[in-house]
Amino acid sequence: MNTTTSSMPEASHHAASTTGRRALVLGGGGSAGNAWLIGVIAGLHEAGLDVTRADLMIGTSAGATAAAQITGTAPAALLAAVLTAVPPQRTAPDGSERRGAFAGSANDHLERFRRIIADSADAGDMRRRMGAIGIEQDAATNGARQAPWRSTVAARLPQQQWPEQDVRLTAVDARTGEPVVLDRDSGVDLADAVAASCAGGFAYLVGDRYLIDGGYRRNENADLAGGFERVLVLSPLGGRTLHPLGWGMQLAAQVDELRAGGSRVETVVPDEPALAAFGDNLMDLSTRPPAARAGHAQGLALATRLSGFWN
């Protein structure tokens, strides 16, 4: 695990210094959402629209994994890997999922998240509460989940080095609740950055700093592309949020901020076939093939319209 954290840039620093033509934003959404993102991007690419060469790529949680994947290998190869993987067993009806960052059931995690939101005064308070629980979860196992989680994440990546293009992965400081953006200049290994961005169930330790899922800031973090001429947002959760609308966490608020700053914005959310493929547990690995197929079909269908926006 990389031990350098002093140069981790905060989100506000990146937002202020961001300028360019095209930004691709990949939001969170669990295992199913990651597969859908890969499918959409592969469908667009097959139809002649390559969004993987964006001037800026912002990845959050499942989108952080996707960002590292699509900058490391061809979208068609990623799609084929999802579709040809040995079919996993469907998880239990209660959504039990003990892989990666989650312990217990996904339903338990969601219910706990709802309670924390209800008890929080604002978004910063919610992030600090989630961070405290994440640190407690890590302490309860004496850090035993850190190395296995990193190994799991690293195995998903086609390469372990940061890409040359500008890729920024989001996380949240578990102690302060402050947003963190990790990139190739942050002194953090790519696998650690992705692992931190996806740490939804426990706090992931990078050096001496505990980080949690970047989705606790905003699920898409599209506003970090402020200053770019065109911003394409792929949101597996469809812009939905569990937070009070007054907190401004929802995708619609992010899009309004971007447009107020002069950016043109297009959003892609799962259609009905994709939502059906997701089912009621986005962490269920058995949803990945149908989610990827649904995303691929969407990408093919949207390519012509999006080409006029992107090119």
N, C-alpha and C positions, 0 to 999 in steps of 0.2 A: 504494500500500500504506500502511495506517495506520502511523504511527510512534510511537504512544503505547503503552507497555507497563507503566508504573510502577503502574497501578491494576489490573492483572490479578489477580483474586482467586484464591486457591488453593481446591482442592476442599474442604479441611477447613473453611474459613470458611463456605462455603455449606451444608455438611452441618449445621453447628452452628446455623445461622440459619433452617433450612427448617421451616416449619409450614404446614399447609393441609389441604384436603380431598382433592383428586384429582391424582395425578401420572401422566403418561404417559412411559414410558421407551422410547426407540427405539435398539436396538443396531446394531452394525456388521455388515457382510456383503457388501461389494462392490456392483457394479452390479446383480447379481441380487437381492441383499438389499434394496437401495433400492427396486427395483420391487415386490418382494413387500410391503414395508411400505406403499407407496402403495396397492397392491391391497387389503390387509387393511383399511386405514383407510377406503378408498372403499367397500368392501363393508359395513362396519359402518355407515357414514353412510347408504348407500342403504337399509339395513334399519331406519333410525331411531335409530341410536346415534352421536352426534357426540362423538368423543373429542378433537377438535382444540381444544376450549375448555377443556382441562385447566388447573388452577390453576398447575401447573408442568410443563414439558416438558424432558426431558433427552435430548440427542442425541449419539451417538458415531459418528464416521466416517460410514458410509452413513446412519446414523440422524441425524447432524447435518444432512446434506443434506435428508433427509426432513422434519426439524423445521422447517427454514427454508422448505421448499416448502409444507407443509400449513398453515402460518400465513400464507402469502402468497396462496393461491388455493384454490379449492374442490377437495376430493378427487376428485370426478368429472372435473373438467377435467384434473387431473394424470394420472389413470388413462387418459383418452382420449388424452392426449399420448404416453404410453408405447405405447399400442396402435396408434396411427396414425403413429408415427415411421417414417421410411424404414428398412426392415430393414437393419441393418449386416451386413457379412460376418462369418461366424464366424471367430474367431481360430484360429491354427494349432493342430494337435493338442497341441503342447507347452505351450499356454496363453500363447503370446507376446502381450504386451499392452504397447504403448508409449504409451498415452494416460495423461494425468494424472500421478499420483505415481509410477507404476511404470516401471522400466526393465528390459529383459530380459524373462524369462518369469516368469509368476506362480509356476510350479513352482520356479524358482530362488529367488525371494523366500521361498517357504515353506520350502525346504530350509535356507536361510541362517537363518531364524527358528528352526527346530528346533535347529540347531547352537548358536545363541546361548543358547537356553533350557538346553540340556544343559551348557553351560559356565558358566552363571550360578549364583551362590551363593543368590540370592533374587530376588524380583520387582524390587526396586529396582536391583540389579545388572544384571538383564536390561534394564530401561528405559534405564539409562545406556549400556549397550553398544549398544542399538539407536539411541540418540540420537547416539552418536559416529559410527556408520556413516552415519546420516542426514546429519550435518554433512559428513562426508567426501564423500558423494555430491554434495552441493551444491557443495563446493569443487572437485570434479573438473570441473564444468561452469562454474565461475566464476559461479554463480548464474543461469545461463541458463534454468533451468527454472522459476524463481520466477514471473515475469510470465505465461508461458503457462498455468501451472497455475491462477493466480488468475483469468485470463480464462475458462478452462474451467469453473471452479467458478461464477463469477459468472453465466455464461450459463445455468446450470441453475436459477438462483433466479428466482422470479417477481417478487421485489422486492429491492432492495438495502439497504433499511433494516430495522433490527431491529423485530420486532413489538412491540406494546404489552404483550402477555402475557409471563409469566416463562418465557423460553426460555434454557436453559443448555447450552452446547456444550463438550465435554471435549477436552483435549489433554494433552500431557506435555512438560515442559521438557526439551529434548534434552541439555542439559549436566548438569543436576542429577538428572534422573529424577523430579522432583516433579510431582504432578498439577496441572493448571491448569483452571479453569472460566471460560469466557468468556460474557458476557451483554451486554445493552444498556448497562450502566454500566461496562464494562471499558475503554472507550476504543478498542476495536478494531472495525473495519468488519465487518459481517455476512459478507461474502464472504471476508475474511481469516480469520475465526473458523472458518468451514466448511472452508476450504482447509487450515488447520492441523489440524483434527480428522480430516481425511481423508489426512494426509501419512504414508502408510505406507511409501513407498520412499525419501524424502529428507526432510531437515529443512526446514520452511517458516519463513522469516524474517518475523517481525512486529516492526517496529522493530529493536531490537538483540538480540532474543531468538529463538532457534531453538526451534520446537515440532514435535512429532511426533504421530502418530495417537493419539487418546484411548483407542483400544482396547488400547494397551499398558499402561494402568492396569488396566482390566477391560473386557471387550468390551461389556457393557451399562451398567456404572456405575450400576446400579439403586440401590445403597446410598446414593447422593447424594439420594435421595428420602426419606431417613429423616425421620420426624416427620409424614409425610402419612398421612391416614386410609386412603386406598385408592391402591394403586400398580398400574398395568397395564403390564406389560413385554412388548414385542414384540421377540423375539430371532431374527433371520434365521439365526444359527448354531445355534439350538436349544439354547443353553446349553452347548454343547461348548467345550472348552478344550484347548490343547496344553500348558498349564503343569502342573507337579506339583500334585496336589490340595492338598498341604500349604501351597501359597502362598495358597489361598483366593481364587483369581481366578474360579472358576466361578460360573455363575448361581445354582446351588443355595445356595452360601455367601452370596451377596448377599441372596437371598430369606430365608434364615434370619436374617440380621442385621436385615432390615426387620421381620420378624414378631416378633423378640425385642424390638423397639422399639415394638410395638403396631400396626404397619401391617397392613392386609389386603392381600394380594398375589395377583394373577392373572397368569399367564404365557401367552403365545401363541407357539408355535414352528411352523415349517413342517411341514405334513403330508406324506404320501407323494407326492401329485401335485406339491407345491411342490418337494420335494427332487429329484424327477425333472426338473422344469423347470430347476432350478439347474445340473444337470450336474456336471462336475468342475472347473469354472473359474468362480468367482463374479464374476470381472472381465470375462468375455465379454459384450459388449454385446448379442449376439444372444439371450441368455437373458432379457432384460428383458420382452418381451411375454408369453412363457409364464409367467414368474415372477409378473408382475402379475395375469394371469388366475387363476392358482392362489391367490394371496393374496386376490383379490376373492371367489372362491368360499368361502374360509375365513371371511372377514369376514361374508359373508351367513349362513353356517351358525352362527357363534358369537354373532351379535348378541343373540339372545334371552337366552342364558345370561349374557352379559357385562352386559346392561342391568340385571339385578338387582344386580350387583356395583357398577356404575359410578354409577347414578342413586340 
